[in-house]
């Protein structure tokens, strides 16, 4: 394999407005760091806008850009997994497409990696521009609660923006679980990991692809993937409620023996509702873990690739790969009648081993 010095992996979902500037800034940062020895891997995660046609056009004009089109929306973490699985670089930069994380920090991150002989340089957010107070508050609470409950120490105020060595990435790719929390998985694989403090910029265009519902789902993936604390909490809650029920039973028995009037339909219903809610909470926690076991037992591929534009140098191990197929359709061309049509794009997807 012709392994480039650097791969830059970018999961994209409805990022049409960012892609031109993203490609320009990534290319400039990569050339400043490693000259021409790099590749950029853009992963289209089932975007509903024109992101894929833009990626095809950029790939046709730049041989160092690989565009991967997933068969549907798999979610940010699985789209990122697809890019990491198919990249080939000796060093790998993970970055989002919204340009909140400055690509120009690449050279400084590589210098930090070399100076400290590290395998992972993870970016720690010192400031978060352009985000609401609620988003900042919930993010801060999430990272600190996660740090308290997980069995693996996960750095606080850290996203997926990081630089990794090939051996750290290969270790990460050996983890096949479906519910992926990549920043936690990177922490789990170990090796020498060092922080890199930076100020996060405002989003270049568009809106966040992580609304409240997705944030809650992401938080559940993080906690249940790296901690059994919720099961312990459920057990402790069950013990506490059992003790409370025994005390209540003793109270009722004492009142009956002494002939005291036992009144209070409202209080009775309150106890019933409280115990019912606690039981549902415990069952929900158990069900969350059982559901993950069910999904893992299917052993499905983590992602499905529909089309590929550009030279894929990596070999997929976690996703579905079909035979090489020529798509037989041309990329979108300019509206001008004398525009030269770009070449056909082939989809290189091989069947899973």
GUVEXZA-636548 format. One record per residue (C-alpha): residue in three letters; chain; x, y, z. Coordinates in pm, whole numbers, plus 50000, padded with zeros to 5 digits. Each point is the difference from the previous one (the first is absolute). Example, Ala and Ser with C-alpha at 12.3 -4.5 7.8 and 13.67 -1.06 7.14 Angstrom:
2
+---------+--------+-------+-------+-------+
| residuo | cadena |     u |     v |     w |
+---------+--------+-------+-------+-------+
|     Ala |      A | 51230 | 49550 | 50780 |
|     Ser |      A | 50137 | 50344 | 49934 |
+---------+--------+-------+-------+-------+
REM end
This chain:
353
+---------+--------+-------+-------+-------+
| residuo | cadena |     u |     v |     w |
+---------+--------+-------+-------+-------+
|     Unk |      A | 50000 | 50000 | 50000 |
|     Unk |      A | 50121 | 50350 | 49915 |
|     Unk |      A | 49950 | 50154 | 50343 |
|     Unk |      A | 49988 | 50383 | 50004 |
|     Unk |      A | 50149 | 50189 | 50291 |
|     Unk |      A | 49663 | 50147 | 50094 |
|     Unk |      A | 49630 | 49922 | 49964 |
|     Unk |      A | 49733 | 50254 | 50090 |
|     Unk |      A | 49663 | 49837 | 50071 |
|     Unk |      A | 49683 | 50211 | 49993 |
|     Unk |      A | 49645 | 49865 | 50057 |
|     Unk |      A | 49746 | 50221 | 49822 |
|     Unk |      A | 49624 | 50037 | 50029 |
|     Unk |      A | 49822 | 50285 | 49817 |
|     Unk |      A | 50321 | 50201 | 49975 |
|     Unk |      A | 49963 | 50125 | 49642 |
|     Unk |      A | 50063 | 50362 | 50103 |
|     Unk |      A | 50326 | 49913 | 50177 |
|     Unk |      A | 50166 | 49758 | 49758 |
|     Unk |      A | 50175 | 50243 | 49764 |
|     Unk |      A | 50165 | 50196 | 50280 |
|     Unk |      A | 50061 | 49680 | 50197 |
|     Unk |      A | 50192 | 49847 | 49709 |
|     Unk |      A | 50201 | 50317 | 49952 |
|     Unk |      A | 50102 | 50030 | 50365 |
|     Unk |      A | 50069 | 49629 | 50046 |
|     Unk |      A | 50219 | 49992 | 49690 |
|     Unk |      A | 50194 | 50305 | 50115 |
|     Unk |      A | 50053 | 49859 | 50350 |
|     Unk |      A | 50108 | 49661 | 49863 |
|     Unk |      A | 50251 | 50151 | 49754 |
|     Unk |      A | 50146 | 50217 | 50275 |
|     Unk |      A | 50045 | 49689 | 50217 |
|     Unk |      A | 50109 | 49721 | 49761 |
|     Unk |      A | 50036 | 50162 | 49657 |
|     Unk |      A | 49812 | 49783 | 49745 |
|     Unk |      A | 50008 | 49673 | 50195 |
|     Unk |      A | 49640 | 49993 | 50126 |
|     Unk |      A | 49643 | 49896 | 49927 |
|     Unk |      A | 49667 | 50154 | 50099 |
|     Unk |      A | 49713 | 49758 | 50063 |
|     Unk |      A | 49651 | 50152 | 49998 |
|     Unk |      A | 49717 | 49769 | 50108 |
|     Unk |      A | 49649 | 50094 | 49889 |
|     Unk |      A | 49766 | 49868 | 50268 |
|     Unk |      A | 49678 | 49990 | 49799 |
|     Unk |      A | 49976 | 50378 | 49961 |
|     Unk |      A | 49667 | 50141 | 49879 |
|     Unk |      A | 50152 | 50305 | 49832 |
|     Unk |      A | 50250 | 50019 | 49714 |
|     Unk |      A | 50303 | 49889 | 50200 |
|     Unk |      A | 50072 | 49688 | 49793 |
|     Unk |      A | 50007 | 50173 | 49658 |
|     Unk |      A | 50234 | 50263 | 50145 |
|     Unk |      A | 50227 | 49726 | 50138 |
|     Unk |      A | 50006 | 49828 | 49661 |
|     Unk |      A | 50097 | 50322 | 49826 |
|     Unk |      A | 50274 | 50074 | 50253 |
|     Unk |      A | 50138 | 49647 | 49968 |
|     Unk |      A | 50006 | 50023 | 49620 |
|     Unk |      A | 50208 | 50318 | 50026 |
|     Unk |      A | 50229 | 49884 | 50283 |
|     Unk |      A | 50162 | 49652 | 49984 |
|     Unk |      A | 50080 | 50021 | 50370 |
|     Unk |      A | 49635 | 50016 | 50101 |
|     Unk |      A | 49799 | 49681 | 50051 |
|     Unk |      A | 49622 | 50031 | 50032 |
|     Unk |      A | 49805 | 49710 | 50153 |
|     Unk |      A | 49623 | 49988 | 49972 |
|     Unk |      A | 49826 | 49782 | 50258 |
|     Unk |      A | 49682 | 49819 | 49898 |
|     Unk |      A | 49793 | 50191 | 50257 |
|     Unk |      A | 50037 | 50213 | 50309 |
|     Unk |      A | 50192 | 49785 | 50249 |
|     Unk |      A | 50073 | 50273 | 50256 |
|     Unk |      A | 50309 | 50207 | 50072 |
|     Unk |      A | 50197 | 49736 | 50187 |
|     Unk |      A | 49949 | 49726 | 49740 |
|     Unk |      A | 50075 | 50241 | 49715 |
|     Unk |      A | 50321 | 50090 | 50177 |
|     Unk |      A | 50072 | 49629 | 50045 |
|     Unk |      A | 49962 | 49948 | 49624 |
|     Unk |      A | 50251 | 50275 | 49927 |
|     Unk |      A | 50249 | 49868 | 50253 |
|     Unk |      A | 49958 | 49648 | 49865 |
|     Unk |      A | 50068 | 50107 | 49641 |
|     Unk |      A | 50283 | 50249 | 50054 |
|     Unk |      A | 50364 | 49897 | 49964 |
|     Unk |      A | 50213 | 50273 | 50161 |
|     Unk |      A | 50286 | 49951 | 50246 |
|     Unk |      A | 49839 | 50280 | 50203 |
|     Unk |      A | 49627 | 50070 | 50004 |
|     Unk |      A | 49828 | 50329 | 50076 |
|     Unk |      A | 49631 | 49978 | 50099 |
|     Unk |      A | 49806 | 50321 | 49946 |
|     Unk |      A | 49636 | 50102 | 49944 |
|     Unk |      A | 49883 | 50173 | 49683 |
|     Unk |      A | 49852 | 50310 | 50167 |
|     Unk |      A | 50345 | 50164 | 50046 |
|     Unk |      A | 49946 | 50065 | 50369 |
|     Unk |      A | 50328 | 49815 | 50047 |
|     Unk |      A | 50274 | 50192 | 49812 |
|     Unk |      A | 50191 | 49776 | 49753 |
|     Unk |      A | 50295 | 50242 | 50026 |
|     Unk |      A | 50083 | 49847 | 50341 |
|     Unk |      A | 50121 | 49684 | 49824 |
|     Unk |      A | 50368 | 50098 | 49989 |
|     Unk |      A | 50001 | 50092 | 50370 |
|     Unk |      A | 49828 | 49672 | 50088 |
|     Unk |      A | 50259 | 49803 | 49802 |
|     Unk |      A | 50277 | 50191 | 50177 |
|     Unk |      A | 49841 | 49913 | 50337 |
|     Unk |      A | 49976 | 49634 | 49900 |
|     Unk |      A | 50368 | 49991 | 49900 |
|     Unk |      A | 50125 | 50195 | 50301 |
|     Unk |      A | 49815 | 49781 | 50252 |
|     Unk |      A | 50034 | 49673 | 49807 |
|     Unk |      A | 49623 | 49958 | 50018 |
|     Unk |      A | 49760 | 49780 | 49806 |
|     Unk |      A | 49698 | 50226 | 50052 |
|     Unk |      A | 49978 | 50377 | 50026 |
|     Unk |      A | 49644 | 50087 | 50105 |
|     Unk |      A | 49872 | 50356 | 49976 |
|     Unk |      A | 49856 | 50148 | 50320 |
|     Unk |      A | 49750 | 50283 | 49957 |
|     Unk |      A | 50095 | 50309 | 50199 |
|     Unk |      A | 49727 | 50221 | 49849 |
|     Unk |      A | 49689 | 49913 | 49797 |
|     Unk |      A | 49896 | 50287 | 49774 |
|     Unk |      A | 49653 | 50026 | 49847 |
|     Unk |      A | 49831 | 49747 | 50229 |
|     Unk |      A | 49703 | 50064 | 50225 |
|     Unk |      A | 50025 | 50010 | 50377 |
|     Unk |      A | 49785 | 49686 | 50019 |
|     Unk |      A | 50234 | 49811 | 49763 |
|     Unk |      A | 50308 | 50105 | 50198 |
|     Unk |      A | 49837 | 49913 | 50332 |
|     Unk |      A | 49878 | 49656 | 49892 |
|     Unk |      A | 50334 | 49921 | 49831 |
|     Unk |      A | 50194 | 50092 | 50315 |
|     Unk |      A | 49764 | 49793 | 50217 |
|     Unk |      A | 50018 | 49705 | 49759 |
|     Unk |      A | 50379 | 49979 | 50000 |
|     Unk |      A | 50025 | 50026 | 50377 |
|     Unk |      A | 49730 | 49743 | 50070 |
|     Unk |      A | 50156 | 49770 | 49742 |
|     Unk |      A | 50338 | 50037 | 50169 |
|     Unk |      A | 49846 | 49895 | 50333 |
|     Unk |      A | 49807 | 49694 | 49882 |
|     Unk |      A | 50217 | 49841 | 49731 |
|     Unk |      A | 50253 | 49730 | 50075 |
|     Unk |      A | 50243 | 50151 | 49744 |
|     Unk |      A | 50123 | 50357 | 50063 |
|     Unk |      A | 49878 | 50216 | 49710 |
|     Unk |      A | 50145 | 50353 | 49963 |
|     Unk |      A | 49763 | 50283 | 50089 |
|     Unk |      A | 49887 | 50259 | 49740 |
|     Unk |      A | 50137 | 49792 | 49714 |
|     Unk |      A | 49826 | 49914 | 49674 |
|     Unk |      A | 50111 | 49785 | 49709 |
|     Unk |      A | 50251 | 50259 | 49872 |
|     Unk |      A | 50334 | 49824 | 50045 |
|     Unk |      A | 50316 | 49874 | 49831 |
|     Unk |      A | 50077 | 49628 | 50025 |
|     Unk |      A | 50288 | 49773 | 49903 |
|     Unk |      A | 49938 | 49700 | 49776 |
|     Unk |      A | 50057 | 49749 | 50280 |
|     Unk |      A | 49745 | 50178 | 50222 |
|     Unk |      A | 49749 | 49998 | 49712 |
|     Unk |      A | 50061 | 49632 | 49927 |
|     Unk |      A | 49929 | 49925 | 50367 |
|     Unk |      A | 49679 | 50205 | 49977 |
|     Unk |      A | 49890 | 49814 | 49686 |
|     Unk |      A | 50036 | 49670 | 50184 |
|     Unk |      A | 49697 | 50099 | 50211 |
|     Unk |      A | 49690 | 49882 | 49809 |
|     Unk |      A | 49710 | 50123 | 50216 |
|     Unk |      A | 49698 | 50161 | 49834 |
|     Unk |      A | 49918 | 50273 | 50256 |
|     Unk |      A | 50317 | 50201 | 49951 |
|     Unk |      A | 50121 | 50286 | 50217 |
|     Unk |      A | 50330 | 50058 | 49825 |
|     Unk |      A | 50158 | 50248 | 50238 |
|     Unk |      A | 49940 | 49751 | 50282 |
|     Unk |      A | 50128 | 49710 | 49789 |
|     Unk |      A | 50319 | 50193 | 49921 |
|     Unk |      A | 50051 | 50058 | 50373 |
|     Unk |      A | 49942 | 49629 | 50062 |
|     Unk |      A | 50270 | 49879 | 49758 |
|     Unk |      A | 50261 | 50188 | 50199 |
|     Unk |      A | 50352 | 50076 | 49872 |
|     Unk |      A | 50144 | 50341 | 50078 |
|     Unk |      A | 49733 | 50270 | 49964 |
|     Unk |      A | 50060 | 50370 | 50059 |
|     Unk |      A | 49770 | 50307 | 49999 |
|     Unk |      A | 50011 | 50293 | 49760 |
|     Unk |      A | 49807 | 50305 | 50123 |
|     Unk |      A | 49825 | 50222 | 49743 |
|     Unk |      A | 49709 | 50240 | 49954 |
|     Unk |      A | 49707 | 49859 | 49806 |
|     Unk |      A | 49864 | 50234 | 49733 |
|     Unk |      A | 49643 | 50069 | 49896 |
|     Unk |      A | 49842 | 49770 | 49741 |
|     Unk |      A | 50076 | 50120 | 49644 |
|     Unk |      A | 49654 | 49930 | 49856 |
|     Unk |      A | 49682 | 49808 | 50063 |
|     Unk |      A | 49868 | 49873 | 50330 |
|     Unk |      A | 50114 | 49736 | 50244 |
|     Unk |      A | 49923 | 49641 | 49906 |
|     Unk |      A | 49976 | 49909 | 50369 |
|     Unk |      A | 49658 | 50109 | 50130 |
|     Unk |      A | 49897 | 49917 | 50355 |
|     Unk |      A | 49867 | 49654 | 49912 |
|     Unk |      A | 50324 | 49894 | 49832 |
|     Unk |      A | 50202 | 50144 | 50287 |
|     Unk |      A | 49805 | 49787 | 50249 |
|     Unk |      A | 50047 | 49690 | 49782 |
|     Unk |      A | 50371 | 50079 | 49973 |
|     Unk |      A | 50027 | 50038 | 50377 |
|     Unk |      A | 49828 | 49662 | 50050 |
|     Unk |      A | 50243 | 49837 | 49756 |
|     Unk |      A | 50290 | 50152 | 50192 |
|     Unk |      A | 49882 | 49893 | 50346 |
|     Unk |      A | 49875 | 49652 | 49913 |
|     Unk |      A | 50299 | 49930 | 49777 |
|     Unk |      A | 50259 | 50076 | 50266 |
|     Unk |      A | 49833 | 49948 | 50336 |
|     Unk |      A | 49778 | 49759 | 50189 |
|     Unk |      A | 49920 | 50275 | 50251 |
|     Unk |      A | 49632 | 50033 | 49890 |
|     Unk |      A | 49945 | 49631 | 50081 |
|     Unk |      A | 50160 | 50054 | 50340 |
|     Unk |      A | 49778 | 50304 | 50055 |
|     Unk |      A | 49696 | 49793 | 49908 |
|     Unk |      A | 50105 | 49731 | 50250 |
|     Unk |      A | 50056 | 50258 | 50274 |
|     Unk |      A | 49665 | 50162 | 49928 |
|     Unk |      A | 49833 | 49659 | 50019 |
|     Unk |      A | 50160 | 49935 | 50340 |
|     Unk |      A | 49896 | 50340 | 50131 |
|     Unk |      A | 49642 | 49952 | 49883 |
|     Unk |      A | 49992 | 49651 | 50147 |
|     Unk |      A | 50106 | 50141 | 50337 |
|     Unk |      A | 49739 | 50275 | 49974 |
|     Unk |      A | 49730 | 49744 | 49915 |
|     Unk |      A | 50094 | 49789 | 50303 |
|     Unk |      A | 49975 | 50303 | 50228 |
|     Unk |      A | 49662 | 50084 | 49848 |
|     Unk |      A | 49884 | 49643 | 50055 |
|     Unk |      A | 50105 | 50015 | 50367 |
|     Unk |      A | 49817 | 50329 | 50040 |
|     Unk |      A | 49680 | 49859 | 49849 |
|     Unk |      A | 50022 | 49689 | 50221 |
|     Unk |      A | 50054 | 50210 | 50313 |
|     Unk |      A | 49707 | 50227 | 49912 |
|     Unk |      A | 49772 | 49700 | 49943 |
|     Unk |      A | 50098 | 49841 | 50334 |
|     Unk |      A | 49943 | 50320 | 50195 |
|     Unk |      A | 49669 | 50072 | 49828 |
|     Unk |      A | 50117 | 50329 | 49859 |
|     Unk |      A | 49806 | 50127 | 49703 |
|     Unk |      A | 50196 | 49972 | 49677 |
|     Unk |      A | 49883 | 50273 | 49771 |
|     Unk |      A | 50139 | 50156 | 49691 |
|     Unk |      A | 49908 | 49878 | 49659 |
|     Unk |      A | 50220 | 50275 | 49854 |
|     Unk |      A | 50307 | 49889 | 50195 |
|     Unk |      A | 49937 | 49639 | 49898 |
|     Unk |      A | 49982 | 50092 | 49635 |
|     Unk |      A | 50314 | 50213 | 50037 |
|     Unk |      A | 50191 | 49701 | 50134 |
|     Unk |      A | 49868 | 49777 | 49720 |
|     Unk |      A | 50094 | 50251 | 49731 |
|     Unk |      A | 50343 | 50057 | 50152 |
|     Unk |      A | 50077 | 49629 | 50021 |
|     Unk |      A | 49869 | 49945 | 49647 |
|     Unk |      A | 50219 | 50280 | 49862 |
|     Unk |      A | 50306 | 49861 | 50178 |
|     Unk |      A | 49933 | 49654 | 49860 |
|     Unk |      A | 49964 | 50138 | 49649 |
|     Unk |      A | 50330 | 50186 | 50043 |
|     Unk |      A | 50178 | 49683 | 50106 |
|     Unk |      A | 49845 | 49799 | 49717 |
|     Unk |      A | 50089 | 50274 | 49753 |
|     Unk |      A | 50365 | 49990 | 50103 |
|     Unk |      A | 50011 | 49624 | 49970 |
|     Unk |      A | 49822 | 50021 | 49664 |
|     Unk |      A | 50254 | 50255 | 49873 |
|     Unk |      A | 50285 | 49758 | 50059 |
|     Unk |      A | 49804 | 49700 | 49870 |
|     Unk |      A | 49915 | 50193 | 49684 |
|     Unk |      A | 50368 | 50063 | 49936 |
|     Unk |      A | 50078 | 49634 | 50048 |
|     Unk |      A | 49727 | 49917 | 49746 |
|     Unk |      A | 50141 | 50243 | 49743 |
|     Unk |      A | 50356 | 49874 | 50050 |
|     Unk |      A | 49888 | 49638 | 49962 |
|     Unk |      A | 49886 | 50065 | 49640 |
|     Unk |      A | 50360 | 50066 | 49890 |
|     Unk |      A | 49891 | 50237 | 49725 |
|     Unk |      A | 50259 | 50213 | 49817 |
|     Unk |      A | 50040 | 50343 | 50156 |
|     Unk |      A | 49945 | 50191 | 49677 |
|     Unk |      A | 49899 | 49947 | 49636 |
|     Unk |      A | 50172 | 50188 | 49720 |
|     Unk |      A | 49797 | 50090 | 49692 |
|     Unk |      A | 50251 | 50198 | 49789 |
|     Unk |      A | 50362 | 50107 | 50010 |
|     Unk |      A | 50163 | 50287 | 49812 |
|     Unk |      A | 50379 | 50008 | 49995 |
|     Unk |      A | 50276 | 49753 | 50087 |
|     Unk |      A | 49919 | 49811 | 50320 |
|     Unk |      A | 50330 | 49874 | 50141 |
|     Unk |      A | 49874 | 49841 | 50320 |
|     Unk |      A | 49839 | 49658 | 50030 |
|     Unk |      A | 49670 | 49983 | 50182 |
|     Unk |      A | 49971 | 49747 | 50281 |
|     Unk |      A | 49687 | 50115 | 50185 |
|     Unk |      A | 49760 | 50077 | 49715 |
|     Unk |      A | 49833 | 49846 | 49696 |
|     Unk |      A | 50205 | 49993 | 49681 |
|     Unk |      A | 49866 | 49891 | 49660 |
|     Unk |      A | 50180 | 49935 | 49674 |
|     Unk |      A | 50141 | 50285 | 49797 |
|     Unk |      A | 49714 | 50151 | 49799 |
|     Unk |      A | 50003 | 50278 | 49742 |
|     Unk |      A | 49706 | 50222 | 50077 |
|     Unk |      A | 49929 | 50093 | 49639 |
|     Unk |      A | 49898 | 50354 | 50078 |
|     Unk |      A | 50189 | 50324 | 49981 |
|     Unk |      A | 50058 | 50244 | 50277 |
|     Unk |      A | 49798 | 50322 | 50008 |
|     Unk |      A | 50143 | 50253 | 49757 |
|     Unk |      A | 49993 | 50374 | 49983 |
|     Unk |      A | 49696 | 50171 | 49856 |
|     Unk |      A | 50219 | 50128 | 49719 |
|     Unk |      A | 49949 | 49813 | 49672 |
|     Unk |      A | 50372 | 49992 | 49916 |
|     Unk |      A | 50104 | 49860 | 50337 |
|     Unk |      A | 50210 | 49685 | 49977 |
|     Unk |      A | 49819 | 49715 | 50179 |
|     Unk |      A | 50198 | 49839 | 50281 |
|     Unk |      A | 50100 | 49633 | 49967 |
|     Unk |      A | 49789 | 49709 | 50112 |
|     Unk |      A | 50033 | 49900 | 50363 |
|     Unk |      A | 50038 | 49640 | 50109 |
|     Unk |      A | 49870 | 49853 | 50322 |
|     Unk |      A | 50249 | 49776 | 50167 |
|     Unk |      A | 49814 | 49808 | 50263 |
|     Unk |      A | 50108 | 49641 | 50077 |
|     Unk |      A | 49807 | 49725 | 50171 |
|     Unk |      A | 50071 | 49959 | 50366 |
|     Unk |      A | 50251 | 49726 | 50079 |
+---------+--------+-------+-------+-------+
REM end
